[in-house]
Amino acid sequence: MLIRIVFVLALVVCAQPSWAEDIVLSTIKEATRQYGAGDYTGAASNLDYAAQLIRQQKSERMKALLPEPLSGWEGKEASAQALGAAIIGGGVTVSRDYKKDPDNISVEIVSDSPVLQSVLMMVNNPMFAGAGGGKLEMVKGQRAILKYNSDKKTGELYIVVAARFVITIKGRPAAKEDLLAYGEAIDYRMLEKN
């Protein structure tokens, strides 16, 4: 089992810059040595550390998948966060905020998270979407739920991609059309390759 984990972790980092790859691979090598010596705690700790480094690298790469500001909008710097399994199940999150006075939109992409299962349940079951005030939508061929309050000009668009990613686009305030436009601006094919 440990050999399989080491092999998978090594495959994931092979496309990373050499310095990052060196750190991850040396950590995995040390974990393998510790495992062979019976130091299971040390081996597990080093594998957790290597996995966290891989999540961080993935989150940095995913920032490039956030859309550029639409015409007339300004975008803030994208942020990334990688959480280990001990914190709410773990996962990788990237986000970016956009502004066009007085409107504000935020786009967040979450992957590798147990939270995904609850959103999948909502998108795949129309009863859940309708019960929460949402409306089922299709955005560039992706299933989505749109919740929008016309009076307050606030809304949320949830998009599930390849049963692995949840994209949340929130507007406070923002036009419904702008929420959908940001959903259309995401490159879903590139996202699926991550």
C-alpha positions in Angstrom: 0.0 0.0 0.0 2.8 2.5 0.9 4.6 1.7 -2.3 1.4 2.5 -4.3 0.9 5.8 -2.4 4.6 6.7 -3.1 4.2 5.9 -6.7 1.1 8.0 -7.2 2.6 10.9 -5.3 5.7 10.7 -7.5 3.6 10.7 -10.7 1.7 13.8 -9.6 4.8 15.9 -9.1 6.6 14.9 -12.3 5.2 17.9 -14.2 6.2 20.4 -11.4 9.2 22.7 -11.4 12.4 20.8 -10.5 12.9 22.5 -7.1 9.4 21.6 -6.0 9.8 18.1 -7.4 13.1 17.6 -5.5 11.5 18.6 -2.2 8.5 16.3 -2.7 10.5 13.4 -3.9 13.1 13.7 -1.2 10.3 13.8 1.4 8.7 10.7 -0.2 12.1 9.0 -0.2 12.6 9.7 3.5 9.1 8.4 4.2 9.9 5.2 2.4 13.2 4.8 4.4 11.3 5.5 7.7 8.6 2.9 6.7 11.3 0.3 6.0 12.9 1.1 9.4 9.5 0.6 11.2 9.1 4.3 11.9 5.4 4.4 10.9 4.7 7.7 12.6 7.6 9.4 10.8 6.6 7.8 7.5 3.0 8.9 7.7 4.0 12.4 8.7 6.4 12.8 5.7 3.7 11.4 3.4 1.2 13.9 4.8 3.8 16.6 4.3 4.5 15.6 0.7 0.7 15.4 0.0 0.3 18.9 1.3 3.1 20.2 -0.9 1.4 18.6 -3.9 -1.9 20.3 -3.0 -0.1 23.6 -2.7 1.4 23.2 -6.2 -2.0 22.2 -7.6 -3.7 25.3 -6.0 -1.1 27.6 -7.6 -1.6 26.0 -11.0 -5.4 26.3 -10.6 -5.2 30.1 -10.0 -4.5 30.5 -13.8 -7.9 28.9 -14.5 -9.9 31.7 -12.9 -11.4 34.0 -15.5 -9.9 37.3 -16.5 -12.0 40.3 -15.7 -14.9 40.8 -18.2 -15.0 44.0 -20.2 -15.5 47.0 -17.8 -14.6 44.9 -14.7 -11.4 45.0 -12.6 -10.0 41.8 -11.0 -8.1 41.5 -7.8 -5.1 39.1 -7.4 -6.2 35.5 -7.3 -5.6 33.6 -4.0 -5.1 29.9 -3.4 -5.5 27.7 -0.3 -4.6 24.0 0.1 -6.0 22.3 3.2 -4.9 18.9 4.5 -7.4 16.1 5.2 -7.5 17.0 8.9 -9.2 20.4 8.2 -12.8 19.9 7.1 -11.7 17.0 4.9 -9.1 18.9 3.0 -9.1 20.2 -0.5 -7.8 22.9 -2.8 -9.5 26.3 -3.2 -8.7 29.2 -5.5 -10.6 32.4 -5.7 -10.7 35.8 -7.3 -12.8 38.9 -6.7 -14.0 41.3 -9.5 -15.5 44.8 -9.2 -17.4 47.1 -11.5 -19.0 49.8 -9.3 -21.3 49.2 -7.5 -21.2 45.5 -8.5 -19.0 42.8 -6.9 -18.5 39.2 -8.0 -16.3 36.5 -6.6 -15.4 33.2 -8.3 -14.2 30.3 -6.2 -13.1 26.8 -7.5 -12.9 24.0 -4.9 -11.5 20.5 -5.7 -10.6 17.4 -3.7 -13.1 18.3 -1.0 -15.8 16.2 0.7 -18.0 19.3 0.5 -18.4 18.4 -3.2 -20.7 15.5 -2.4 -23.4 17.7 -0.9 -23.3 20.1 -3.9 -23.4 17.1 -6.3 -26.6 15.9 -4.5 -28.2 19.3 -5.0 -27.3 19.5 -8.7 -28.3 15.9 -9.5 -31.6 16.1 -7.6 -34.0 18.9 -8.9 -36.0 18.7 -5.7 -33.1 19.9 -3.6 -32.3 22.8 -6.0 -36.0 24.0 -6.0 -36.3 23.6 -2.2 -33.5 26.1 -1.7 -34.9 28.6 -4.1 -32.5 27.6 -6.9 -33.1 27.1 -10.5 -31.3 24.5 -12.6 -29.2 25.9 -15.4 -26.7 24.7 -18.0 -23.5 26.8 -18.3 -21.3 25.8 -21.3 -22.6 22.2 -21.0 -22.1 22.0 -17.2 -24.9 21.4 -14.7 -25.5 24.4 -12.5 -27.8 25.9 -9.9 -28.6 29.6 -9.9 -30.1 31.3 -6.8 -30.9 34.9 -7.5 -32.8 37.6 -5.6 -33.9 40.3 -8.1 -35.0 42.7 -5.4 -31.6 42.7 -3.7 -29.5 42.0 -6.9 -27.7 39.2 -5.1 -27.1 35.7 -6.2 -25.0 32.6 -6.3 -24.3 30.3 -9.2 -23.0 26.8 -8.4 -21.4 24.7 -11.2 -20.2 21.1 -10.8 -17.4 20.0 -13.2 -16.5 16.4 -13.9 -17.8 15.4 -10.4 -14.5 16.8 -9.0 -14.8 20.5 -8.9 -17.4 23.0 -7.5 -17.4 26.5 -8.8 -19.2 29.1 -6.8 -19.9 32.5 -8.4 -21.4 35.1 -6.0 -22.6 38.6 -6.7 -23.4 41.1 -4.0 -24.8 43.2 -5.8 -24.6 42.0 -9.4 -26.8 41.4 -12.3 -27.9 37.8 -13.0 -26.4 38.1 -16.5 -23.0 39.0 -15.0 -23.0 35.9 -12.8 -23.8 33.7 -15.9 -21.2 35.6 -18.0 -18.5 34.8 -15.4 -19.6 31.2 -15.5 -19.3 31.2 -19.3 -15.8 32.7 -19.0 -14.3 29.6 -17.3 -12.3 27.1 -19.5 -13.9 23.9 -18.3 -11.8 21.6 -20.5 -8.6 23.0 -18.9 -10.1 22.6 -15.5 -11.0 18.9 -16.1 -7.3 18.3 -16.9 -6.2 19.3 -13.4 
